[in-house]
């Protein structure tokens, strides 16, 4: 305790300097509580306002897909280069080192498989477990126009309500059923519905025509899904176009961990997202890093 006899009057009052109240950097997030903002600032880099999320939650409905057979061998080496990890609680506990110091977006919807109707999901993680795991955000899939649309929206609402209670943001992931049209009108609809329901940011797909309308019409940040594996230059081009048209980052999985050189790939994707690197330059960076890695392995 301070010595009561040694209390001194303050002298640096800054009387000529107005009190600062800086606006929060992230779209649509100014009115959130401090805890929400703090977690979002771990997910999105405050300098660029963007994020590179490493998605490896595919196993919750696909099983051990290519590149995810061994999380410890294939994914853990990539973690230092990601801004955020997106995974299930099972893999988090089993394979993610607790000292990796990366924020985690926890997959909290589940209950389906590739052998069944994808939209038939439920809330698969209790809010207390999300808190216990120090989740930076919780993620749920919504399937607009699918058989279980209403149920998936209900799942999202439950996560948003419980997350609001404890200051944990919710990411809405716009799932696409096999019969859905993948165009700007659909993704604009799905993204806006998610934001209107209270999602703090949205993951959706990039489309060549009208994507700027998808981002403009969504009042919270959008990150794009990487989707199926593309040639590396095509993946860089997709990321660049998405950022240029208003996206706040990427959530890539297969385009990173199925690349010939995953560590080189995630670093080059980061250059596109955070530094506005052009696709051709990113491709050069990828080839250089890949060659260096091969040289180091051979020596």
C-alpha positions, 0 to 999 in steps of 0.5 A: 500500500502507498505511504499516506505521508508521501502522497503528491499532487498530480502535475501532468494534467494535459490541459491543452490536449483533448481527451482521446476516444479513438474509434474501434478499427473494425467495421460494425464493431464500435458499439460492442463491449470491451471484451468483444473488441479485445477478442476481435482485435486478436482475430483481426490485425489492428494495423491492417484490419485483416486476418489470415485464419487457418481452417482445419475444422473439416474433420468434423464432418469429412473425417481425415481428409487429405492434408489433415490425416495428422494434425501434429505433423501437417498443421502444427508447423503452420501455426506460427504463420497464421493469425488465427486457428479455426478448429474443433474442441477435440483437435484443439485439446488433442493436438494444438500446443497450448503455448502456440499463443494463437487465438482460436475460433472454435467450431461450435456447430456439428452433428452431421457428416458427408454421408447425410444432409449437411444442413442438419446441425446442432450446437455442439459446444456449450458456452462454458467449454468455449470459455474454458478453452479461451475461445476468441470466437465461436463459429456456426454454419447457417444454411440459407434455403436448405432443408434445415435452414430454420434449425441452423439459424436457431443454432447461430442465434443460441451461440450469439446470445450465449456469446454476448453474455460472456463477451465472445464474438460469433462467426457465422459461416454461410454453408452452401448445399448441393442445390444452392446457386453460388452467386452474389445474390445468394451470398449477399442474402445469407451474409446479411441475414447472419449480420442482422441476427447479430453475428459479429463477422461472417465467412462466405465465398468469393464470387467473380461477379458482384462480390463488392455488393456482398461486402458492401451490403454486410454491416460486419466484416466478411472473410472468404472461405478458401474452398476447394484446392486451386492452383497457387496463383489462382488462390492468390488471385482470389484472395487479392480480388476479395480483399480489393472488393472489401473482404477483411481476410481469408479463412483458408484450409485446403489451399494452404495445407494441400499446397506443395509447400504449405509453409510457403503458401501461408506466408504468401497468402499473408502478404496478399492479405496484410500487405496488398501484395499482387498475385504475381508477386505473391507467386514469386514469394511462394516459389522462393520460399519453397525453394529455400525450404527444399534447399534446407531440407536437402542440406 
